Amino acid sequence: MQHNRAVQFMPFDSLKGFREYLKYIEKENDIDIDKMLYNKIKELKINDIIKVEYFYYDELLEIYGIIKEITNKYLVISNTKVLIKDILCIN
């Protein structure tokens, strides 16, 4: 008797394929954002003044300052090392 009752409340996917579509769109957007950030980073030069939003552990931080060093893994902005993989936005 309990088994039939449980089946009655099982979730039902009325929009078949919709979840897969959302995952696809999310992945495409991530790729576009990565390309945009990559292009911005390529244009940066030592002594440029920039503002960067980035994640540090679970916290979203913002730094404004002069670029001291640029590598393929991080930027040093006013003596703060920011990993490129953690950057959300560059202005």
Summary of the structure (lengths in Angstrom):
residues: 91
radius of gyration: 21.5
end to end distance: 61.7
largest distance: 72.8
contacts: 194
relative contact order: 0.14
helix: 40%
strand: 35%
